Amino acid sequence: MNWSRRKFKDALVWVRVNETGQLFLDSDGRAEMRYRPEDPRSYRPHPSNLAAVEGEDAKVIVRTTPVPATAAAAPKKSAAAPAVVNEPGIKHIAVWTDGACTGNPGPMAIGIVILVGEERTELGEFLGHGTNNIAELVAIERGLEMTEKAFPEVGKDKGTRITVYSDSSYSIGLLSQGWKAKANQELVARIRSRVARFGNLKFQKVAGHAGVPENERCDELARNAITNRR
C-alpha cells in the first residue's frame, strides 16, 4: 500500500495513493488519510481539503507490514469476493464495475471486468469531466451493454444468471432498491430500462478498497484510464 504526504488543516498527514501517486478515492469521492501510515484508524477527507507538499515531505513510502487488527479495522476482515454457487445447466455471468474520479467533480473513468467461467473481458475507459456517482452509474451501464452484446440471448434465456458487483451504494439503491433519482435522472432512467431487459439479474454490494480482487482490478483499470486519458 502506497502513502504520500499531504497537508490537512496545516498538519502533515499521509494519504493513500496508487503507483502513479494519485489519490485512492472511495465510492463517495473521499480520500483515505492517516496521521501515521501505521495507524489503524483512517479518516475520509474530501480531496479539496488536502494540499500538496514539496521536498522531502512529499516522498512516497510503501507500507509492507499489515495494520494491527483493531475494532476500528475489523470490518475489513470480512471483505472478500462473494462466492459464486455453481449450478448444473446454469450459465453465470459476473459483471464487476467501478467508477473513479480524481476530485469530485473531476476527470472520471470506469473499470469493468466480466467473468464467464474461465473467460475474462476487461475494459478501462476515460469518460471526461464529471462526478464519482456518474462514473459508477456509467460503469454499470457499460458493463450491461458489453454483456448484452456478447450474449444477446440473456434477455430471454432463464438459464443465464447475471450478477452485477459494485461498491456504490448510490448506484445499487437507485437501480435495485427503488431509490428516487434526484440527480442524473436521464442516465438512471436509461439504465433502469436496460436492466428491465434482462430476465435474471441481481446486484451485489461489495466493499470498496478492501482487497476484493476483482473490485481492486476494476479500480486499477479506471485509475489507469484517468492517468492515460484513454
Buried (B, 14 or more C-beta within 10 A) or exposed (E): BBBBBBBBEEEEBBBBBBEEEBBBBBBBBBBBBBEEBEBBEBBEBEBEEBEEBEEEEEEEEEBEEEBEEEEEBEEEEEBEBEEEEEEEEEBBBBBBBBBBBBBBBBBBBBBBBBBBEEEEBBBBBBBEEBBBBBBBBBBBBBBBEBBBEEBEEBBEBEEBBBBBBBBBBBBBBBBBEEBEBEEBEEBBEEBEEBBEEBBBBEBBBBBBBBEBEBBBBBBBBBBBBBBEEE
